[in-house]
Amino acid sequence: MEGKKGLKIVTIGGGSSYTPELIEGFIKRYGELPIRELWLVDIDRGKEKLEIVGNLAKRMVKKAGVPIDIHLTLNRKEALKDADFVTTQFRVGLLDARKKDEEIPLKYNVIGQETNGPGGLLKGLRTIPVILEICRDIEELCPNAWLINFTNPAGMVTEAILRHSSITKVVGLCNVPIGMKMKIAEMLGVEQSRVHVQFAGLNHMVFGLDVFLDGVSIKEKVLKEMGNPENAMTMKNIAGVAWDSDFLQALNAIPCGYHRYYYKTDEMLAEEIRASQEEGTRAEVVKELEKDLFELYKDENLSIKPPQLEKRGGAYYSDAACSLIHSIYTDKGDIQPVNTRNNGAIASIPYDSAVEVNCVITKDGPKPIAVGDLPVHVRGLVNSIKSFEITAAEAAVSGDYKKALLAMTINPLVPSDTIAKKILDEMLEAHRENLPQFFDSVEA
Ligand code: G6P
């Protein structure tokens, strides 16, 4: 990171509609995060979007008057050469694949859930081989770079990188913790900077074990407020089915929006079925949102991130991404919740597994802050998801059908091995073109 005039950042999946978030974050921090070059990389199928988003990015930096050179390319290797940070935000199979991830399980009365559910398994099977290829390119072309992954299923992807690549400088990132903190501050009507949440768990399975306002615990108050259906605290992509107050008190930890899929499975299933019939699955809703966003992005007069982007579930993730890069670069030592190697921070999760936990961010990366352990009543679910992630990652790497069946069956949203097999078989077939490890026979 030294000796050059500024940093080189590479964003894989640069044509994503989220990219203006990143650009805005980099512009905001330019004074302390001198980026010389930003390379937006995409694949041939994403060429048009890359062009549109890339041109908006160029207008944004020009308007802000910051000298960041934006490069658009379909050549990943060319982009990666000597990068300092690589961010990944791609979707293998695009939104059409997400639609299948969400829709097929519903036919069997199972929630698809594109991250920690059956949909997440198939998304992982498509994504992990690609991310591992990117890891190999990083080792060859920019071995000192930090890889910051937002690609879902972010927990499973981080787990796969830790277990199946030789990359160690990797951080998985999500906007759920930042979203929870923002919503708590909003609910209490206070500045975000006065709120501190002790986050611990896994990606999309993270709890606020405690929450403080000016250093004083206000967990009970927050749990009480969350019991009010108007304060249900959710994200744009998750139905805000109301929490039961007694359950929240008993849980004694702040759940994230995704916990609804596991603690309110029947109500969430009913809601997903209703939504898929009335307005389409989330993939279809997002397709429409994206169409509108790209129309806006095309406008030559637009040179800021449009507020409409906040309709996406991943809104504000740039704050998380840019703060993280900034803190690593400046060795800031602040606390951020990220996905990293547990290293004993949460006692009941394997030492070498990825966890989402508050970390001190240094130039050597995130240093997880030990929480002791999760409350006994949430350990089971958290460990089920961890076992699911590890097994799914093994299936993705090996292309082993039986491993994939195992992963599908042990997912807490799937009721039996019989249903698991039906869902898996239909989904493998539906995603055939993006699952070469399951279908291409190896030549002897
Ligand atoms: C949340 C999650 C992200 C996910 C996003 C989906 O913010 O934290 O991991 O990608 O929602 O949002 P979308 O608008 O695509 O449904």
Boltz pocket constraint, residues with backbone or C-beta under 6 A from the ligand:
constraints:
  - pocket:
      binder: B
      contacts: [[A, 150], [A, 152], [A, 174], [A, 175], [A, 176], [A, 235], [A, 236], [A, 237], [A, 282], [A, 286], [A, 311], [A, 312], [A, 313], [A, 314], [A, 315]]
      max_distance: 6.0
